[in-house]
């Protein structure tokens, strides 16, 4: 798992060819520091025989109804099992970012915060690839991953997800508003089955402007317009 300097430069809103030596060196130093102090964790819980209602945009697992919406339900509908995942980079990078900001190191604090987000997303990428690798031995495939709060999946379904997986949650806590703590954490679902399809994210069908998956050029949905 690595954090790319280019991703941080882009997140800062600086064109890559305009990043000066000072900024590049600072980012590299901050990446090294954050990677040194972070405490990434990942967990996966697999549930068999999910029931999908594509018309209602729902998935039912062990009596729990998830209101995924029609788009996500359709993407998962051929799954014979689903993997719920959680992951986090831990509290450390968030605390480090807050400390820097409190001390007046605004740029450094912002960079540390962005690096924490990249580490958390790296944990999600790791989980996805590990799940794909493990089930490939059984002749199965995985769908894209989807998270509450994205693709019009209501964020309050996070509460149901965490109740279902129980203590297999990397120590992540939920607030009443379904915010995950530590902040730099991820959760979601991956569909598993012999006939599922992993496709690009249908960004044109979704109105979530700040989605982590928006405009990933190599993952664009061939059906998106």
N, C-alpha and C positions, 0 to 999 in steps of 0.2 A: 504494500500500500504506500503510495507516494503522493505528495502534493506538488502539482506543477506550478512553477513560478508564473507561467503565462496565464493560468486561471486566476491568480490573485491580481495580476496586472489588469486583466480584463474586468474583474469584479470592482476594481477601483475606478473604472471608467477611463483608464489611460490607454490610448492606442499603443500597441506593443512597440512599434518603432519609435515612440516618443518617450519611452521609459528611460530615464537617465541612469548613469552608473550608480548614483547614490541610492535611488529607489530599488534597483535590482539587487544591490548588495544588502540593503535593509530587508527586503523580502526574503532573500536566501537565508539571512541570519535568523529571521523570525520563524521561517519554516523549520530550520534545524532545532530551534529552541522549543517550539510547540510539539514537534515530533518526539523530542526528548521527554517532555513532561506529560504528554497525553496518555490516557489509559483506555484504549479502544476495547470494546467488548461486543460480542454478537451472539444471538440466539435464534433458533428456528424451532417452531412447533408445527408438525404436520397432522392434518386432519383428513380423514378419508370420507368419500361419498358426500361431497357437498351437493346441495339441491339448488338449482338455478331457476328463477322465474324471469325470463328476459323481458316479458311485457311489463312487469312491475319493477324491473331493475333491482332485483333482490337476490341474495344468496343466503341459504339457511344451512347452518352447521350446528349440530347437536342442539337443535331447538333455538339457536340464536339467529335472529334475522338481521342481516347487514343490508342497508339501503345503498348499494353501490352506484346506482343509476344505470341506465340502459347500456351506455357505452362500455363501462367496465364489466358489467355482467356479461355482455356479448363476448368480450375479449377472454373471459374466464370460462365460458359456458361448456366447453368440451373437456374441462378438467375433471379427472377422477379423484384427485386429491388437491388440497391447497396447503401451501406453506406460509404460515404467519411468521414474520420476522421482526426482531427488534435489534437495534444497534446503537452504540453511542461512542463518542470519543472521550467521555468522562467529564468530570467537573473542572479538571485542571486548566484547560485552555480558556474556558469561560472566566475562571477566577483570575487568570493571568491577564486577560484582556481588560477586565474591570479594574485591576490594580494599575495597569498602565494608564487607562483613561483617568482614574482618580488622581494620578500623579501628574496629569497634564500632558502625557505623551499620546496625543490624540491619534496621530497617524499610526503609531506602533500598536495602539489598542485596537484600532479598526482592522489592521492587517491580521492581528492575532484572532480577532473574531471571524474574519473571512477564512482563515486557515482552519479554524475549528469546524466551520461548515463544510469545507472541502474534506476534512478527515472523516466526518460523519457520513458524507456521501461516498467516500472511499470504502467505508465499512459496508454500506449497502451494496456497492458494486462487488465487494468480496463475497458477501453472502449470496448474491445472485449467481455468481460464477461457481461457487462451491456447491450450491444446490443443483445447478445444471450438470456439473461434473459427477456428482453422486448419483443422480437419477439416470444419467446416460448409461450407466452400467446395467440398468434394468430395461433399457430400450425406451426410456421415457424422455420427454422434453418439458421445457418450462416456458411460460408466457413472460411477457414484460412484468415488471413489478408495479404495483399501484399502492398508494398511501392515502389514508383518510385526510381530507382537506384538499386533495388534488383531483383533477378530472371530474369535478362536481360530486365527489364522494364526501358526504357530510363529515366534518371533523369530529363531531360528537360520537361517531361510531368507534372512535378510538377507545372509548370506555368499554364497549362490548369486546373489542379485540383483546384488551388487557385482562378483562375478566376471564375470557376463554383460555388464554395462555397461562394464567396464574402466575406463579413465581418465576417462570422461565422468561424473564423480562429484562435481564441485564441490570437489575436494580433501578430501572427507570420508574419515575413516579409521574402520576398525572394530576394536574390541577382540576378544579371543577369545570373549567372551560376547555379541558382536554389538551392543555399545553403540556408537553413532555419536559421533565426535569431529570437530568441536565438538559439545557436548551439544545445543545448540539447532539441531538438524538434523532433516530429514524425508526419508522415502523411501517408495516404494510403487508401485502399478500402477493404471493406468486402462485399461479395455477400450474398444476402438474398433470401430465397425461401423455398418452401415446399419440394423440391426434391434435394436441394444442399447437398454436402457432405463435411464435415470437415475432412481433411486428414493430414498426416504428411507432412512436407516440403520436396520436392523432391531434396534433396541436391546433389544427384549424377548427376542430370541433369543440375546443375547450376555451373558456374565457378566463382561466387563471393566469393573469399576466406575469406573476412572479414564480411560476412553476420551475422546479429544478430541472425538469426534462425538456422544457420549451427550447426549440431551435437546436437540439442536438443533431447536427447535420447528418451524422451517420445512422441516425435512428428515425429519420422522418418516415411517416406512414406513406406508403406508395399510393394510398387512396385519398390522402389529404389533398385539398386544393389550395 
